[in-house]
């Protein structure tokens, strides 16, 4: 089978991380990318879900809770974690 060269540009750190991962899996970059392309052709689609980084339900609830707390006029605030600890220790 004849082969063809492909040149891609990729972030240096991402390439390093990918090389390490693929090596752990017994692949090199060429083998990993070939496996990806074969799977894409076989399935006639990108073989994984590509989506925006959407927070899960628990994270969304935490965000909503923080937004509500920010609007609370009588809330107590602290300028540092050590200030909070000091108040807790004084209450004990």
C-alpha positions as CSV (number, residue, x, y, z in Angstrom):
1,X,0.0,0.0,0.0
2,X,1.4,3.4,-1.0
3,X,1.7,6.0,1.8
4,X,1.3,9.7,1.9
5,X,2.8,12.3,4.1
6,X,0.8,14.7,6.2
7,X,2.2,17.8,7.9
8,X,0.3,19.3,10.9
9,X,1.0,22.1,13.3
10,X,0.3,21.4,16.9
11,X,1.2,23.1,20.2
12,X,4.5,21.8,21.5
13,X,3.2,20.9,25.0
14,X,0.2,19.2,23.6
15,X,2.4,17.1,21.3
16,X,4.6,16.1,24.2
17,X,1.6,15.0,26.2
18,X,0.2,13.1,23.3
19,X,3.5,11.4,22.6
20,X,3.7,10.3,26.2
21,X,0.1,9.0,26.2
22,X,0.5,7.1,22.9
23,X,3.8,5.6,24.1
24,X,2.1,4.3,27.2
25,X,-0.5,2.7,25.0
26,X,2.1,1.2,22.7
27,X,1.6,3.6,19.8
28,X,3.6,6.4,18.2
29,X,2.0,9.6,16.8
30,X,1.7,8.1,13.3
31,X,0.0,4.9,14.5
32,X,-2.4,6.8,16.8
33,X,-3.4,9.3,14.1
34,X,-3.8,6.4,11.5
35,X,-6.1,4.6,14.0
36,X,-8.1,7.8,14.4
37,X,-8.5,8.3,10.7
38,X,-9.4,4.6,10.0
39,X,-12.1,4.8,12.7
40,X,-13.5,8.1,11.3
41,X,-13.7,6.6,7.8
42,X,-15.2,3.4,9.1
43,X,-17.9,5.3,11.1
44,X,-18.2,8.1,8.6
45,X,-18.0,10.6,11.4
46,X,-15.6,11.9,14.0
47,X,-15.4,8.9,16.4
48,X,-16.1,10.8,19.5
49,X,-18.4,13.6,20.7
50,X,-17.1,17.2,20.2
51,X,-18.9,19.6,22.4
52,X,-18.5,22.8,24.3
53,X,-17.3,22.5,27.8
54,X,-20.7,22.7,29.5
55,X,-20.8,22.5,33.3
56,X,-22.6,19.5,34.8
57,X,-25.8,19.9,36.9
58,X,-23.9,20.0,40.2
59,X,-21.6,22.8,39.0
60,X,-24.6,24.7,37.6
61,X,-26.3,24.5,41.0
62,X,-23.2,25.7,42.7
63,X,-22.9,28.7,40.3
64,X,-26.5,29.6,40.9
65,X,-26.0,29.4,44.7
66,X,-23.0,31.7,44.5
67,X,-24.9,34.2,42.4
68,X,-27.8,34.2,44.9
69,X,-25.3,34.7,47.8
70,X,-23.7,37.6,46.1
71,X,-27.1,39.4,46.0
72,X,-27.7,38.8,49.7
73,X,-27.5,42.2,51.4
74,X,-26.8,40.9,54.9
75,X,-24.1,38.4,54.0
76,X,-20.8,38.4,56.0
77,X,-17.7,38.6,53.8
78,X,-14.0,38.0,54.6
79,X,-10.9,39.4,53.0
80,X,-9.0,36.2,53.5
81,X,-9.3,32.5,54.5
82,X,-7.3,33.2,57.6
83,X,-9.7,35.9,58.6
84,X,-12.6,33.4,58.4
85,X,-10.6,30.8,60.4
86,X,-9.9,33.4,63.1
87,X,-13.6,34.2,63.4
88,X,-14.5,30.5,63.6
89,X,-11.8,29.9,66.3
90,X,-13.1,32.8,68.3
91,X,-16.6,31.4,68.3
92,X,-15.5,28.0,69.7
